[in-house]
Amino acid sequence: MSMIINDDCINCGACASECPVDAIYEPNEKYELNGEINEPMSDEHFYIVTEICNGCIGLNEMKCESICPMDAIKESNFD
């Protein structure tokens, strides 16, 4: 399951704090994947690297989605 953060995000950072696999990054923050540094996916709001996100496997809920005060995190339709 891939998750995305939409434009309703207010950049509170609650989702990044809750992510058990550190798949959520701040706007303009580069991320590392497979030993390579990659350019940020967003310069406006927090974003989820889908290749890192494991959908909170083994947990009862999607941590990022459940903590978001703006309901800005949704399942992606682009799998």
C-alpha positions, 0 to 999 in steps of 0.5 A, spaced: 500 500 500 502 506 497 501 512 501 501 520 499 500 526 503 496 531 499 496 539 499 492 539 505 498 538 509 500 544 514 507 541 515 506 539 522 511 533 522 506 529 526 506 523 521 514 523 520 515 522 528 510 516 528 513 513 522 516 506 524 520 506 518 522 513 517 519 514 510 516 521 511 521 527 509 520 534 510 519 539 504 526 540 501 529 534 505 533 529 500 532 522 502 537 516 501 534 510 498 539 504 496 545 508 498 543 513 493 541 520 495 535 523 492 532 530 490 526 531 495 519 529 492 516 536 494 518 543 496 511 544 499 509 539 504 512 533 507 512 527 503 512 519 503 517 515 499 513 509 497 519 505 496 521 505 503 514 505 506 511 498 508 504 500 510 505 499 517 505 492 516 504 488 522 501 494 526 493 495 527 493 502 523 497 506 518 500 511 523 501 517 519 494 517 517 491 516 524 495 521 527 494 527 521 490 532 524 488 535 517 486 528 514 492 529 508 494 522 508 491 518 503 492 511 499 495 512 493 491 510 486 498 510 482 500 503 485 
